[in-house]
Amino acid sequence: VRDDRIRVERMDNIYFEYSHAFQAVTEFYAKEIVDIKGSQSFSGIINLEKPVICSLAAIIRYLKEFNLEKMLSKPENFKQLSSEMEFMTINGTTLRNLEILQNQTDMKTKGSLLWVLDHTKTSFGRRKLKKWVTQPLLKLREINARLDAVSEVLHSESSVFGQIENHLHKLPDIERGLCSIYHKKCSTQEFFLIVKSLYHLKSEFQALIPAVNAHVQSELLQTFILEIPELLKPVDHYLKILNEQAAKIGNKTELFKDLSEFPLIRKRKDEIQEVTEKIQIHLQEIRKILKNPSAQYVTVSGQEFMIEVKNSAISCIPSDWVKVGSTKVVSRFHSPFIVEHYRQLNQLREQLVLDCNAEWLDFLENFSQHYHSLCKAVHHLATVDCIFSLAKVAKQRDYCRPTLQEERKIIIKNGRHPVIDVLLGEQDQYVPNSTNLSEDSERVMIITGPNMGGKSSYIKQVALITIMAQIGSFVPAEEATVGIVDGIFTRMGAADNIYKGRSTFMEELTDTAEIIRKATSQSLVILDELGRGTSTHDGIAIAYATLEYFIRDVKSLTLFVTHYPPVCELEKSYSPQVGNYHMGFLVNEDESKQDPGEEEQVPDFVTFLYQMTRGIAARSYGLNVAKLADVPREILKKAAHKSKSWKD
C-alpha cells in the first residue's frame, strides 16, 4: 500500500550482520525462556533462516527503545507466512476509491461500507469488523462458516443470542485493557475493572452453556461461545486476591487481601506494626513524665504522635523534647524516643510503598502468563459481536445470503449499492441493477452513458457486494452468486499528488501500471474513465490498449467505464467475452425554446433512469448535464454551437 503515513526507520548495518544478530537474539531469548516448553521454542528460534534472524535482531533492538520487546518473548505465537494468500488483496487506492473505511467527501466514517455494517456493541468488536472489511476471506469453508453463523442469528427464535448481546453491551475495552496490563502500564483501577469484567463474563457465559448446546447449530458460534468460560478461568484467582476498595482508589499498600503470596509486603507490614506498638507503649512513659494519666498522641496536618501541652503548663516539658508546632493556646512536642522511632516508621512506610510497587509489577507479570489465552477469549467475543452486527444489518436492509463458489463469476440479481441504499432511505428507493460476469461467457463490461447517470455507483456496487460476500455478510440483492476473487483493483477519480510531484494523468497511469502488474485471472478489475487526463487521441489509445490487455492476457473479471466510442469496438473483436452496456436515460426536449430554429443551440433535458442497459450510448450528453447544473444559458448556447460545428 502506498501511504505517506508509513515511516521507514533505518538502522545501522551491524544489526543485520548475522554473527551480531545471532548473538543478540540468543541473549534475548536465553533471558526470556526458562521452562521446557520455552527451551523447545528457543531451539526453534536459533534454527530460523539467516535473514529472519537478522530481521528479528533489528526489531528487538528497535522495540527496546520503547520497552516493547516483551511482545517478542513468546516464539510460539510467531506466525509462519507463506506464499499462499489468506485474504483478498485490497490496496490503499481501492480502500479509498470504494469508500470502505471513510467517505471521500469529508473523510468521516459516515457514508462508508464500514458505517453501513457496523452495529457492534464493543470497541474490540468494532476493530475486528474494520479488519474484516479490509481483509475479506479467500477460503470457502471460512466464508460459509461466517455465513452460517449470520444466518442462524438472523433466523433463530432462541433467546440465547439476545442474552449474549446484552452481556457484550456492558463491556469496557478489555482488549486495550489487557494490552495495558501486559505492558505494565495499567493502574490498579483499570486492572480491577478489566478483571472484574472478565470474571462476570466467565460466569455469564458459563450459565449459557446448556442453552448454547441445545439451541446453537453454527459450528463457529458454538465453538467460540463454549470456549470463552474455559479461556477466562485464570481471572478467578487474581480477583480473589484483590481488595476492591483499595484497588478502586489506587492504594497499593492495602491492595492484596491474602499476603501469603507476598512475603516481602507481609515482612514490611510486620516491621511497621512492631515500631507502631513500641511508640504506643512509650505513651505510658510520657504520661509518667507529664504526670498526666490521660495524655494522648495527637495528629495535626499529617504530623503524628505529638504530645499537646497548654502553653501555661509548658514548664513541665523536658528540655530534650523537640517542639514541632504551636498555637496561641497549645504547643506540640516529640520526645527523643518518638523522633527516632517516627523517622524509622516513615522510612519503613516509604519502603513499603516501594515494595508494594515492585510486587504490583510482579503481580502483573504473573497475570501476563495468561495474556494470550485471555486475548483469544476477547477475539472470540469480537467475532461473535461482528456476527451479530452483520445479522442486524441483513435484517434491517432485507439482504440475501450470497452463494460462494470457486468458479470465476459474479452474478447479482437486482443488486443495490449498500451505502447509497441506506442514505436514500425508504422515501427514494435505490434503483437496483443486475450483473452477470462469468469466465465461461461475458467477463468484461464496457460501460458508457451520460455523466451523472450512475456508472461509477454501479461499478462500486459490484465491488462492494463482492467484498461483503467474502467477509461472510449477507448482501443487498435479491440473489447473488460470487466466485472467490483474490483481489479488487480500482482506478477511479481524478486527483493529482503535488507532494510526490505527480500530475493527475501521472497518478492515473501509475495506478493502472500497478493493477497491470498485480491483477490475476481471479481478480476483479475496475477502471473508470482511463485516459481522460490527456489528449483525446492519446486517451483513446491508452484506454483501448489497456482494456485489450486485460481481455486477452490477464483474463480478469473487468468493469470498464469510458466515454470513448472506439473502445466499444472491442466487443466485436472479443465476443462473447466482452459486452457493451450503458446507463439508461431519456432526452426531453426543452419546452422553453422560443424559436424552432434554435433547436441545436440549447441542449435538451436528460432524465437519468439509472438502469443498466445493453448497448452503447451514442453520446455522453455533457452539455445536457451542464444544463442540469444550471450553467448560464448563454454559455450553453455557445457550447452547443461549437459542439455542432466540430462534429460537422
Secondary structure by P-SEA (a helix, b strand, c coil): cccccbbbbbbccccccaaaaaaaaaaaaaaacccaaaaaaaaaaaaccaaaaaaaaaaaaaaaaacccccccccccbbbbccccccccccaaaaaaaccccccccccccccccccccccccaaaaaaaaaaaacccccaaaaaaaaaaaaaaaccccaaaaaaaaaaaaccaaaaaaaaaaaccccaaaaaaaaaaaaaaaaaaaaaaaaaacccccaaaaaaaaacccccccaaaaaaaccaaaaaacccccccccccccaaaaaaaaaaaaaaaaaaaaaaaaaaaaccccbbbbbcccccbbbbbccccccccccccccccccccbbbbbcaaaaaaaaaaaaaaaaaaaaaaaaaaaaaaaaacaaaaaaaaaaaaaaaaaaaaaaaaaaaabbbbbbbcccbbbbbcccccaaaaaaaccccccbbbbbbbccccccccbbbbcccccaaaaaaaaaaaaaaaaacccccccbbbbccccbbbbbbbbbbcccccccaaaaaaaaaaaaaacccccbbbbbccccccccaaaaaaaaaaaaaaaaccccccbbbbbcccccccccccccccbbbbbbbbbbbccccccccccccccccbbbbccccccccccccaaaaaaaaacccaaaaaaaaaaaaaaac
